Amino acid sequence: TPVPTMSDDAKQAMQQAMQQVQAANQQMAQQNPQAAQQMAQQAQQQVDQAGSIAGMIEEAKHRAEAMAKEMKDQLIECDYGSECRMVIRDACRLGTGILKGPMAGERQRGSWLQLEGGEFQYNRESDPAPIIKWTDPWNYFPDPSALRPEDREFDLERHLWSKKDLRRLVREKGFNADAVRRLLQEDRSMRPVTDTSMSYLVNLRAINGSTEAITGRYVGWEYHGPLECEEVVTILRATGRAQEADQYEQENDPLKEVRVIVFFCEDEILKIAPCYPLDSNESLYSLFIFEPSEASIFGYGIPDIMADSQAALNGAWRMALDNAGLSVGPQIFIDRDIIEPANRRWKLEPRKIWYKKKGAGVQGTAMEAVHITNNVEEIMNIVEVARKFIDDETALPVQAEGELTDNPNITATATNFMSMASNVTFRRVVKAFDDGITVPTLRRLYDWNMQHNSRTDIKGDMKVEARGSSALLLREMQSAMLLNVAQAWTVHQTLSHMIDPYAVARETVKSMMIDPDQIMVSKEQADQSMQAAQQAAQQAQQQNPAVIAANARLEATKIDSKARIDVAELQRETELMKLAEMTNMNLDKLRAMLQGEQMKIDSKERMMAGEAAVEMRLQEHAHEHDQKMKGSGGFISAS
């Protein structure tokens, strides 16, 4: 965060230094050396200040890069990408996705240690690295009075623990062993879970065809939020921590808020952590809301948004199937007084024999077929209209899902325009993900590293900047534009001075979803390689026989021209001496004439130098094309 401000300070210091230098020059011109020296010292102080600020900027950049790399490693270690995909799935289906973290010490790393006797023993150690994980929205119960995530007072999360889970939590998270023992003493192997809050799971299992009850499980709860001082004291004394309870009771202050994490199951308090993991006291739960609701912290998912149109589509599809089933064959009317089947079964079959009854008249028809009108085509129009409504309501057209349009002649440009139009909504959704998940989660991870990480070279005043909407949705367009910049701007006569080719190449590789650190060398290595290539090219050019011959001819031309100039100078001096003796010129007039002659000589020297260069190019051209040398026609050839 301080880099932009410090950059402005450095620029201001350099501008002040330049002003001091100009003032010092003016004082020197006015024959005031003391004031000039004072202003020069002030200018030097400004330059030193600008250098110090530049060093701070460079140090801040290094620390920010180190922190970003450390956080990236931590996210890869806890499989942050797959956890976020679960969050996105929940947000699309249910309207809200939940991510929890960072949390430390929940993972266990195992290693085999060799004992003194030569035997090996498996040792478990807690991994202090932070983890971030997905939370099931069905098990998440925030403050019901909150309308926005930032308004939450507390968070509750439900867990469904087995006996194995409880034993593991005693070892890994320090659950109260006595409380867990009391829970495990009850035989729940065949006891079904009767908690009414778990009815959703029973319904989901029933949808999948499972009728078995959930047995042998313990419904536990995890509370994140504030407690009043009296509540903390009561809980501490109930768990046998009287000394801490007395300390909290002495510090009783209505303005003091104690944020805690409490695990409990039925009537047992399993663990209480009075020290919140983060000094910022920020909730560990991040929410991604697909479509916000005005009356609840939970939002609307895609099924909610398209519910009416989906109902219309389902009804139209059922009508189409019913109509198709009815109209697939005719309805048969049979007069039983006229005919009867030979096999006594009143069922239409191929090549079946029917008997005409005795005494039946010839009037009337024994069988009559009536065809039901097929209206499937008209009904499918309703289906298409419902699909169009779904596209409009969800702002997710079929092109965005990778489905081709009905027009086979559509161009790539038109497809790109349609994709960009659909990206307008995607950018809004991705921005909501950045605001709800990326920024708060990575901000908490940054706070965790600042508070708990032992590395000092990564710590500094920083801010999380989310660029999902630009990095994900506009990647293809950015890649094309960056390639255009790399091809056109880096060789432009004016723009090339404003562009860093290495930075352009790095951003182009990023836009192709490739890590530039894996395929690109550092900028220092690239500069060294370019310098080595330039030196090799210069050496190869110097070793070229044609270039060597041309250089030799140029040197010979310069020597010949120098000799001629020396002879002309000697002749000029002699003639001037004769002229002075003959006309008795005074010294001032002689000097004036010498100056005029000197100007003429300087002009001829410049002409000779220019013609020598032209002569060299003509010689090189004649040598390359095996032609006879022609002079430039100037002063050299005439001489």
Secondary structure in CASP SS format (residue, H / E / C, confidence):
PFRMAT SS
TARGET T0000
AUTHOR 0000-0000-0000
METHOD secondary structure of the structure
MODEL  1
T C 1.00
P C 1.00
V H 1.00
P H 1.00
T H 1.00
M H 1.00
S H 1.00
D H 1.00
D H 1.00
A H 1.00
K H 1.00
Q H 1.00
A H 1.00
M H 1.00
Q H 1.00
Q H 1.00
A H 1.00
M H 1.00
Q H 1.00
Q H 1.00
V H 1.00
Q H 1.00
A H 1.00
A H 1.00
N H 1.00
Q H 1.00
Q H 1.00
M H 1.00
A H 1.00
Q C 1.00
Q C 1.00
N C 1.00
P H 1.00
Q H 1.00
A H 1.00
A H 1.00
Q H 1.00
Q H 1.00
M H 1.00
A H 1.00
Q H 1.00
Q H 1.00
A H 1.00
Q H 1.00
Q H 1.00
Q H 1.00
V H 1.00
D H 1.00
Q H 1.00
A H 1.00
G H 1.00
S H 1.00
I H 1.00
A H 1.00
G H 1.00
M H 1.00
I H 1.00
E H 1.00
E H 1.00
A H 1.00
K H 1.00
H H 1.00
R H 1.00
A H 1.00
E H 1.00
A H 1.00
M H 1.00
A H 1.00
K H 1.00
E H 1.00
M H 1.00
K H 1.00
D H 1.00
Q H 1.00
L H 1.00
I H 1.00
E H 1.00
C C 1.00
D C 1.00
Y H 1.00
G H 1.00
S H 1.00
E H 1.00
C H 1.00
R H 1.00
M H 1.00
V H 1.00
I H 1.00
R H 1.00
D H 1.00
A H 1.00
C H 1.00
R H 1.00
L H 1.00
G C 1.00
T E 1.00
G E 1.00
I E 1.00
L E 1.00
K E 1.00
G E 1.00
P E 1.00
M E 1.00
A C 1.00
G C 1.00
E C 1.00
R E 1.00
Q E 1.00
R E 1.00
G E 1.00
S E 1.00
W E 1.00
L E 1.00
Q E 1.00
L C 1.00
E C 1.00
G C 1.00
G C 1.00
E C 1.00
F E 1.00
Q E 1.00
Y E 1.00
N E 1.00
R E 1.00
E E 1.00
S E 1.00
D E 1.00
P C 1.00
A C 1.00
P C 1.00
I E 1.00
I E 1.00
K E 1.00
W E 1.00
T E 1.00
D C 1.00
P H 1.00
W H 1.00
N H 1.00
Y E 1.00
F E 1.00
P E 1.00
D C 1.00
P C 1.00
S C 1.00
A C 1.00
L C 1.00
R C 1.00
P H 1.00
E H 1.00
D H 1.00
R C 1.00
E C 1.00
F C 1.00
D E 1.00
L E 1.00
E E 1.00
R E 1.00
H E 1.00
L E 1.00
W E 1.00
S C 1.00
K H 1.00
K H 1.00
D H 1.00
L H 1.00
R H 1.00
R H 1.00
L H 1.00
V H 1.00
R H 1.00
E H 1.00
K C 1.00
G C 1.00
F C 1.00
N C 1.00
A H 1.00
D H 1.00
A H 1.00
V H 1.00
R H 1.00
R H 1.00
L H 1.00
L H 1.00
Q C 1.00
E C 1.00
D C 1.00
R C 1.00
S C 1.00
M C 1.00
R C 1.00
P E 1.00
V C 1.00
T C 1.00
D C 1.00
T H 1.00
S H 1.00
M H 1.00
S H 1.00
Y H 1.00
L H 1.00
V H 1.00
N H 1.00
L H 1.00
R H 1.00
A H 1.00
I H 1.00
N C 1.00
G C 1.00
S C 1.00
T C 1.00
E C 1.00
A C 1.00
I C 1.00
T E 1.00
G C 1.00
R C 1.00
Y E 1.00
V E 1.00
G E 1.00
W E 1.00
E E 1.00
Y E 1.00
H E 1.00
G E 1.00
P E 1.00
L E 1.00
E C 1.00
C H 1.00
E H 1.00
E H 1.00
V H 1.00
V H 1.00
T H 1.00
I H 1.00
L H 1.00
R H 1.00
A H 1.00
T C 1.00
G C 1.00
R C 1.00
A H 1.00
Q H 1.00
E H 1.00
A H 1.00
D H 1.00
Q H 1.00
Y H 1.00
E H 1.00
Q H 1.00
E C 1.00
N C 1.00
D C 1.00
P C 1.00
L C 1.00
K C 1.00
E C 1.00
V E 1.00
R E 1.00
V E 1.00
I E 1.00
V E 1.00
F E 1.00
F E 1.00
C E 1.00
E C 1.00
D C 1.00
E E 1.00
I E 1.00
L E 1.00
K E 1.00
I E 1.00
A E 1.00
P C 1.00
C C 1.00
Y C 1.00
P C 1.00
L C 1.00
D C 1.00
S C 1.00
N C 1.00
E C 1.00
S C 1.00
L C 1.00
Y E 1.00
S E 1.00
L E 1.00
F E 1.00
I E 1.00
F C 1.00
E E 1.00
P C 1.00
S C 1.00
E C 1.00
A C 1.00
S C 1.00
I C 1.00
F C 1.00
G C 1.00
Y E 1.00
G C 1.00
I H 1.00
P H 1.00
D H 1.00
I H 1.00
M C 1.00
A H 1.00
D H 1.00
S H 1.00
Q H 1.00
A H 1.00
A H 1.00
L H 1.00
N H 1.00
G H 1.00
A H 1.00
W H 1.00
R H 1.00
M H 1.00
A H 1.00
L H 1.00
D H 1.00
N H 1.00
A H 1.00
G H 1.00
L H 1.00
S H 1.00
V C 1.00
G C 1.00
P C 1.00
Q E 1.00
I E 1.00
F E 1.00
I E 1.00
D C 1.00
R C 1.00
D C 1.00
I C 1.00
I E 1.00
E E 1.00
P E 1.00
A C 1.00
N C 1.00
R C 1.00
R C 1.00
W C 1.00
K C 1.00
L C 1.00
E C 1.00
P C 1.00
R C 1.00
K C 1.00
I C 1.00
W E 1.00
Y E 1.00
K E 1.00
K C 1.00
K C 1.00
G C 1.00
A C 1.00
G C 1.00
V C 1.00
Q C 1.00
G C 1.00
T C 1.00
A C 1.00
M E 1.00
E E 1.00
A E 1.00
V E 1.00
H C 1.00
I C 1.00
T C 1.00
N C 1.00
N C 1.00
V H 1.00
E H 1.00
E H 1.00
I H 1.00
M H 1.00
N H 1.00
I H 1.00
V H 1.00
E H 1.00
V H 1.00
A H 1.00
R H 1.00
K H 1.00
F H 1.00
I H 1.00
D H 1.00
D H 1.00
E H 1.00
T H 1.00
A C 1.00
L C 1.00
P C 1.00
V H 1.00
Q H 1.00
A H 1.00
E H 1.00
G C 1.00
E C 1.00
L C 1.00
T C 1.00
D C 1.00
N C 1.00
P C 1.00
N C 1.00
I C 1.00
T C 1.00
A H 1.00
T H 1.00
A H 1.00
T H 1.00
N H 1.00
F H 1.00
M H 1.00
S H 1.00
M H 1.00
A H 1.00
S H 1.00
N H 1.00
V H 1.00
T H 1.00
F H 1.00
R H 1.00
R H 1.00
V H 1.00
V H 1.00
K H 1.00
A H 1.00
F H 1.00
D H 1.00
D H 1.00
G H 1.00
I H 1.00
T H 1.00
V H 1.00
P H 1.00
T H 1.00
L H 1.00
R H 1.00
R H 1.00
L H 1.00
Y H 1.00
D H 1.00
W H 1.00
N H 1.00
M H 1.00
Q H 1.00
H H 1.00
N C 1.00
S C 1.00
R C 1.00
T C 1.00
D C 1.00
I C 1.00
K C 1.00
G C 1.00
D C 1.00
M C 1.00
K C 1.00
V C 1.00
E C 1.00
A C 1.00
R C 1.00
G H 1.00
S H 1.00
S H 1.00
A H 1.00
L H 1.00
L H 1.00
L C 1.00
R H 1.00
E H 1.00
M H 1.00
Q H 1.00
S H 1.00
A H 1.00
M H 1.00
L H 1.00
L H 1.00
N H 1.00
V H 1.00
A H 1.00
Q H 1.00
A H 1.00
W H 1.00
T C 1.00
V C 1.00
H C 1.00
Q C 1.00
T C 1.00
L H 1.00
S H 1.00
H H 1.00
M H 1.00
I C 1.00
D C 1.00
P H 1.00
Y H 1.00
A H 1.00
V H 1.00
A H 1.00
R H 1.00
E H 1.00
T H 1.00
V H 1.00
K H 1.00
S H 1.00
M C 1.00
M C 1.00
I C 1.00
D C 1.00
P H 1.00
D H 1.00
Q H 1.00
I H 1.00
M C 1.00
V C 1.00
S C 1.00
K H 1.00
E H 1.00
Q H 1.00
A H 1.00
D H 1.00
Q H 1.00
S H 1.00
M H 1.00
Q H 1.00
A H 1.00
A H 1.00
Q H 1.00
Q H 1.00
A H 1.00
A H 1.00
Q H 1.00
Q H 1.00
A H 1.00
Q H 1.00
Q H 1.00
Q C 1.00
N C 1.00
P H 1.00
A H 1.00
V H 1.00
I H 1.00
A H 1.00
A H 1.00
N H 1.00
A H 1.00
R H 1.00
L H 1.00
E H 1.00
A H 1.00
T H 1.00
K H 1.00
I H 1.00
D H 1.00
S H 1.00
K H 1.00
A H 1.00
R H 1.00
I H 1.00
D H 1.00
V H 1.00
A H 1.00
E H 1.00
L H 1.00
Q H 1.00
R H 1.00
E H 1.00
T H 1.00
E H 1.00
L H 1.00
M H 1.00
K H 1.00
L H 1.00
A H 1.00
E H 1.00
M H 1.00
T H 1.00
N C 1.00
M C 1.00
N C 1.00
L H 1.00
D H 1.00
K H 1.00
L H 1.00
R H 1.00
A H 1.00
M H 1.00
L H 1.00
Q H 1.00
G H 1.00
E H 1.00
Q H 1.00
M H 1.00
K H 1.00
I H 1.00
D H 1.00
S H 1.00
K H 1.00
E H 1.00
R H 1.00
M H 1.00
M H 1.00
A H 1.00
G H 1.00
E H 1.00
A H 1.00
A H 1.00
V H 1.00
E H 1.00
M H 1.00
R H 1.00
L H 1.00
Q H 1.00
E H 1.00
H H 1.00
A H 1.00
H H 1.00
E H 1.00
H C 1.00
D C 1.00
Q C 1.00
K C 1.00
M C 1.00
K C 1.00
G C 1.00
S C 1.00
G C 1.00
G C 1.00
F H 1.00
I H 1.00
S H 1.00
A H 1.00
S C 1.00
END
